Amino acid sequence: MDITRERTALLVVDMQNGFLEDKGSMAAVGLPHTELRPAIAGCRALVGAARAAGVPVIYTRYVFQPGYADGGVLPNHIVPAMKEVGSLAAGSWDAEIVDELAPAEGEIVIDKSRPSSFYGTRLEPVLTGLGTRSLVICGVTTNICVETTARDAGQRDYFVHVISDATAEFDKARHEHALTGIGFLFGWVNTLDDVRAAWA
């Protein structure tokens, strides 16, 4: 399936200070955040190409309400260190999108409290309102939020294109494994060059 401009949106997943910056919460809990930083350049290139081509850009943020009431198992039980350092707390610098990818006026930001960009959010009504049938997905992390979003999109019969050189994971083997799974059953794995050619 070829990438198109028509009825397509770019979904930029969780490109936040907490995941990507030296002073962010992932670094604070000991995760190798520098492994994620290469996704910034790829995402920037995609956002620029989408804006030039008139393709809507939608951002997601992984955000927790005060006290982690909506946090569920992840920050409360699996990685309690996230809670201890105030990871991705609503209204915090940690939860904000990195400066390099600041949304433009009118671009939509979807807050979520689970890996999937669809779970408990207004993403699907927004996509319906835009007439979207194809999603180009970039961001972090490949194996968690990107893959979970891609699977949920595929199950909703969107044409899903995950961009291999605009995504990143803490562990390169998991990055490759996630892309293999997505490309096998839930959509297509593409490159920046594929998108640039389609949107030129």
TAMO-V130811 format. One record per pair of residues at least 24 apart in sequence whose C-alpha atoms are under 8 Angstrom apart, sorted by the first residue. I is the first residue (numbers start at 1). J is the second residue. Records with the same first field share a line. If there is no record, write none. Layout:
BEGIN
I=J, J
END
This chain:
BEGIN
1=159, 188
2=198
3=134, 161, 194, 195, 198
4=134, 198, 199
5=53, 54, 55, 198, 199
6=55
7=130, 131, 132, 133, 134
8=55, 56, 132, 133, 134, 135, 136
9=55, 56, 57, 58, 127, 132, 134, 135, 136
10=46, 47, 50, 55, 56, 57, 58, 135, 136, 137, 138
11=57, 58, 59, 60, 135, 136, 137, 138
12=43, 57, 58, 59, 60, 137, 138, 139
13=59, 60, 61, 117, 137, 138, 139, 140, 145, 146
14=59, 60, 61, 62, 97, 139, 140, 141, 145
15=40, 60, 61, 97, 98, 101, 139, 140
16=61, 94, 95, 96, 97, 98
17=93, 94, 95, 96, 97, 98
18=87, 88, 93, 94, 95, 96
20=98
24=87, 94
25=82, 85, 86, 87, 88, 94
26=82, 87
28=85
29=81, 82, 85
31=170
32=170
33=170
35=168, 169, 170, 171
36=140, 141, 167, 168, 169, 170
37=168
38=166, 167, 168
39=138, 139, 140, 165, 166, 167, 168
40=100, 101, 139, 166
41=166
42=165, 166, 167, 192
43=101, 138, 139, 166, 167
44=100, 101
45=192
46=166, 192, 195, 196
47=101
49=196, 199, 200
50=199
53=199, 200
56=107
57=107, 108
58=107, 108, 109, 110
59=103, 107, 108, 109, 110
60=109, 110, 111, 112, 117
61=95, 96, 97, 109, 110, 111, 112
62=88, 95, 111, 112, 113, 114, 115
63=88, 89, 90, 95, 111, 112, 113
64=88, 89, 90, 112, 113
65=89, 90
66=90
70=113
71=113, 114
115=144, 145, 146, 148, 149
116=145, 146, 148, 149, 152
117=145, 148, 149
118=149, 152, 153
133=157, 158, 159
134=158, 159, 160, 161
135=159, 160, 161
136=160, 161, 162, 163
137=161, 162, 163
138=162, 163, 164, 166, 167
139=166, 167, 168
140=167, 168, 169
141=167, 168, 169, 170
142=167, 168, 169, 174, 175, 178, 179
143=169, 174, 175, 177, 178, 179
147=178, 179, 182
150=182, 186, 187
151=182, 186
154=186, 187
155=186
159=187
160=186, 187, 188
161=187, 188, 189, 190
162=187, 188, 189, 190
163=189, 190, 191, 192
164=189, 190, 191, 192
165=191, 192
166=191, 192
END
